[in-house]
């Protein structure tokens, strides 16, 4: 698997998740909180995936 394809897929997944979260949210404050949480979780997942990938490459 190429790194570029992996990063594009992760980015597309983050954008799709944020869009779905925005559509599901009931009110504006819930939307901001939910999207913020989703972005934080996506960032943590990307950090973990990158760490695992770099660890595997060693």
Buried (B, 14 or more C-beta within 10 A) or exposed (E): EEEEEBEEEBEEEBEEBBEEBEEEBEEEEEBEEBBEEBBEEBEEEBEEEBEEEEEEEE
